[in-house]
């Protein structure tokens, strides 16, 4: 197995892990299966028992924070752990991936879909906020940087448009029969159309700043696709109530939304939108994480 770390400069750094040694391994039997047993009935209303959460199940750097939040908010640590795991996976996104097979291009991205399922009064919102507060800080810093970059962009764009207009004016003058125009002092100003074309082609429009995004709370799939295009490392869809998001997926006119989110869950695929009005919008990578809370009764209704 290989862990691939994607560097900002576009290079990849591979770390190869030795496969575990399995003792007394039995050879794989490729023969057709025999008679299948009757499947057990599935009761969507049944609540299966949940194993107890132990702090040592979480990575070392997270154990103290999870238990501290759980104690201060009188909230079960399970939900905090789920939320932290999803948030970290969203931040890592496509920056790092795992290749389970060394000689294969199959790549697994660590983005996740997670839900905190608990009855009312279990402080689901507080647990989710304890995890996403770090994303809120990153969003605030990114918004401030974007505001400053946008102010600088407007000045550079105005300079670009002025220079473009000046060159185009000279090209119009050069296209006249006399091939020249006269300056205020009466001296002829010669214009070489080829040099003006070269000057215009070399004029570079300043790049429009893009606001870095870490999460969104409510977005159409079209807008989410644009956010993925601008943030190819991944983005988190955070919904305090997942029941509303699930209901939205079942609404008329949203039949394709579920397929788009499945593409985003895969985390490593390209997705192109082709529309007559919007034209072609291409996202190099669509990597989406989903996090939210839901009550057991609402989940049962959805499963039925």
Buried (B, 14 or more C-beta within 10 A) or exposed (E): BBBBEBEEEEEEEEEEEEEEEEEEEEEEEEEEEEEEEEEEEEEEEEEEEEEEBEBEBBEEEBBEBBBEBBEEBEBBBBBBBBBBBBBBBBBBBBBBBBBEEEEEEEBBBBBBBBBBBBEEEBBBBBBBBBBBEBBEEBBEEBEEEBEEBEEEBEEEBEEBEEEEEEBEEBBEBBEEEEEEBEEEEEEEEEBEEEEBEEBBEEEEEBEEBEBBBBBBEEBEBEEBBBBBBEBBBBBBBBBBBBBEBBBEBEEEEBEEBEEBBEBBBBBBBEBEBEEEEEEEBEBEBBBBBBBBBBBEEBBBBBEE
